[in-house]
Amino acid sequence: VLESADVTVGNLEGVILAGGTASKTCTNPNACYLFRSPPHYAGYLRDAGFDALSLANNHARDFGEHGRSSTMLALDRYELSHSGRRGDIASWQQDGLSIAFIAYSPTRLSYLLNDIPTAEVQLAELASEHDLVVVSFHGGAEGETATSLPFEEEFYLGETRGEVVRFSHAAIDAGADLVVGHGPHVPRAIELYRGRLIAYSLGNFATHVGVSVNGTAGLAPLLWVNINERGEFVSGKIYSGLQQRPGGPRWDREQRAFQLIRR
């Protein structure tokens, strides 16, 4: 499924880096998450079919901005596009269309999810220069209780995680054509707004140790979207996966991810 799409995007929550020193201090060693993969793993992402990856999330800087720079270099080496750090926007030509991919989060030195007026200006400019604009955002509360949208500013561990509905609507009003969210680590609702699709969270997809894959956190939806050359939603499908350790995601015959998103 990943390979067969014209464009496949995802959120890379972690760092691609050989060695390095962690930049954050953990007050509770039993709840300390640092995600790092070796550089050749970028090749697995390319071989799986990914075209562009978000580096705007709360683990993209687990090894400082040096770690995010290393991730960008590794992705460049395997000809994978990326966005996340301010100034880093993926832009390419495909099938006669110009496409932009930009990623937002409430984290340092990233395109800021919380600064909606600035995002509106950025997206309006991208829309004037591209046929299609795809927005990724990392926001919303976390955990199995975070499946429902509160329609207000959200927090996790005392940190603001943005107003994802207001941000997504503003993004489309400014010219975005597809908005895809992640961050809660569980699936959330999708919405058709002004003819454009918003997925408020696609949860987790493929994780190793550390992050919980219990219950709804183990649901791994893949969202397939057909849009026309004007960016309008035409049709779509949710492929339901289920994470298991140590084997990774597998197809879920019970379609639990789809059932949860529809509900």
Disulfide bonds with the S-S distance in Angstrom:
Cys26-Cys32 1.94
